[in-house]
């Protein structure tokens, strides 16, 4: 299959039909973004002062560059993990497998309850994750009411036989063949 460029077209009159596109209505924006399927991750960092692990579920992960390998994700300013994502600190992006929905749900809570899926020492990786990115914080950028965390990827691990957990239309989904 050969690649071809996208033929971008801008229609100043709207989307090509008679439907109005209100660009500033927050509820319509949220509804539109709920139609974006994404992977589900648990971002985790071990606090070097007390060895505790702080983690949160993130679905806003994106690749920023391949050389050097960098990722980016957003967090709200009140995210429990945010104060521990300091310059040059190591953190882990655990890209969850389809059978790890309960972990995704657990780490959406500010105070997750349940047994820790993380090892007692070392990087806070989750066994059975679809993929793992071990990163260092490159920078944290404040943007309006969120923070963009840029990470430099130092190591990766990819599972051979798992399927990813997806988030679409405000629900967890599984990729089917």
Order of alpha helices (4+ residues) and beta strands (2+ residues): alpha-beta-beta-beta-beta-beta-beta-alpha-beta-beta-beta-beta
